[in-house]
Amino acid sequence: MNNNKKNFNAYFLVILGLMFLAAWMFRGLTGQETDYTRGELVENLEAGDVIEAVIQPNKETPTGVVRVFLKSGQERTLYATDIKEMEAELRAYGLDPQVRDIPRENWFMTSIFPILLVLVVGVFFFVMMNAQNSGGGGGNAKMMNFGKSRARLTLDNKVTLKDVAGLQEEKEELEEIINFLKEPGKFTRVGARIPKGVLLEGAPGTGKTLLAKAIAGEASVPFFSISGSDFVEMFVGVGASRVRDLFADAKKHSPCIVFIDEIDAVARRRGTGMGGGHDEREQTLNQLLVEMDGFGANEGIIVLAATNRVDILDPAILRPGRFDRKITVSAPDVRGRREILGVHSKNKPLAEDVNLEQIAQTTAGFTGADLENLMNEAAINAAMDNRAFVKQEDIKKSFIKVGIGTEKKSRIISDKEKKITAYHEAGHAILFHVLPDVGPVYTVSIIPTGLGAAGYTMPLPEKDEMFMTRGRMLQDIMVSLGGRIAEEIIFDDITTGASSDIKKATKVARRMVTRYGMSDHIGVINYDDDDDEVFIGRDLAHAKSHSELISGEIDKEVKEIIGDCYAKAKAIIAEHEDILHKCAGLLLEKEKITREEFEGLFVTKNEEPEDFFKKS
């Protein structure tokens, strides 16, 4: 209230000054001032000091203004009650006065401009007072107030834990915080303190933001939400000011929850930029560290934060006392996917053939956001067909669209390219089917996709896997090389179509050697320097953790793994060359084949492959 009063006084003084300025500008516009008397004129005429005179009469009356020019260079102005009498007197002294009209008044400056000035001042006054009187926790209503927090305050949160599906263990961990917010006395009696911060980490789309909203909704406490990027501005010191303002607002609504989404935008490790200690992001982080656990006490404020890059956060913010809890929100398992599909299909009319259990089994690795997108695409496909319900076929189409991309059926492709693509995809499909840990095949197609691929082979993971085995990774490399091998066997030539497959296989092989210790020659040592993040300030003077000799050994080992997998995969495809021709012919005929159609090609074939992948 006192601040508003001070601001009002300041605006009032500004407006008063503008009014005085306008009065000074308009003085003299309504008429000319006189500084000369009749007696002084007579004295100058008798002395012969007048060299010229100009008479400016009024139109309506016989009065006017006489301008007299003296020998000394001065110009004097005299008001005359009778212009004719004044003219005769001047002529009597031998002067020939000029008669001119009085300049007309500028109607814009005297009439319109004062009104416009008053309107502009009034609008300015109204806008500034409105900006000061605007309430709310966000800074959008506070004009030109960069240092204010942009957090959005939600007092009536309708989201509860019932709206969060597939995260049973995560919800159980967070129920303690909800109980603390509801009944703090039960915990304080035994000396327990409320956790100051909870960090939700996990892949994008796993439901971190939804969990934070559900906690606030269950506890029925005020919920401040802000993104990490909202703190940082081009002006130095603005981020730290916003952090102070955010926690000041939170104290007024204590107990409450402050949720910072994508906290890695503001809490990155210090000393990794080119700005040093004066970097705006680092100043903001320093203020956040102080507010969470500094000299001041922020009782009743729980800070929730979400990130998918916990590896780049500053260690100071991860210590107990700031973020006491670190909860990993992982991709859901098959039971969780079934629950999530039930939530996202609640408002969608489903046909009788829709089997959510089967969809949950065939979407291993999908996050909650992926599943929501899958069902939404299926509903869009049903609407495009003018149907009021979603069929299983709609979900199958959306599964391909989400996983591979939109098919470009109208793209014109030559017969030669179609044939090459058919054998290429058949090579992938055979290895998916024969190798035990990477299949089975879901769809094989030679229809181009929106991702730039000439075709695709989509596997169907039937189980969730927490980790990868060495044998599984070798089989992945073999499957990636299957398309190139098929081209070489059939056409005795190779194309550029396998470039992405080779890149993927090389990446897997290098990680096996440098990150996972799966090399017989290099040993169980981590030589991986790639943290998937470029820190300029840290890496400019960063030395490699291994010598050039080891780098050569790594390259040699990667090449051996790729070469060995290539030879084994080529032997398997050569053994099933008849299937290769059948599959390619069927693809050229139908352009897309299903799992049942592809597996039908192996009916007369012994499906047990040589156990190549268990060697070495």
Buried (B, 14 or more C-beta within 10 A) or exposed (E): EEEEEEBBEEBEEBBEEBEEEBEEEBEEEEEBEEEBEBEEBEEBBEEEBBEEBBBBBEEEEEEBBBBBBBEEEEEBBBBBEEBEEBBEBBEEBEBEBEEEEEEEEEEEEEEEBBEEBBEEBEEBBEEBBEBBEEEEBBBEBBEEBBBBBBBBBBEEBEBBBEEBBBBEEBBEBBEBBBBBBEEBEEBEEEEEEBBBBBBBBBBEBBBBBBBBBBBBBBBBBBBBBBBBEBBBBEEEBBBBBBBBBBBEBBBEBEBBBBBBBBBBBBBBBBEBBEEEEEBBBBBBBBBBBBBBBEEEEBEBBBBBBBBBBBEBBBEBBBEEEBBBBBBBBBBBBBEBBBBBBEBBBEEBEBBEEBEBEEBBBBBBEBBBBBBBBBBBBBBBBBEEEEBEEBBBBBBBBBBBBBBBBEBBEEEEBEEEBBBBBBBBBBBBBBBBBBBBBBBBBBBBBBBBBEEEBBBBBBBBBEEBEEEBEBBBBBBBBBBBBBBBBBBBBBBEEEBEBBEBBBEBBBEBBBBBBBEBBBBEEBEEEEBBEEEEBEBEBBEEEEEEEBEEEBEEBBEEBBEBBBEBBBEBBBEBBEBBEEBBBBBBBBBBEEBBBBBEBBBEBBEEEEEEBEEBBEEE
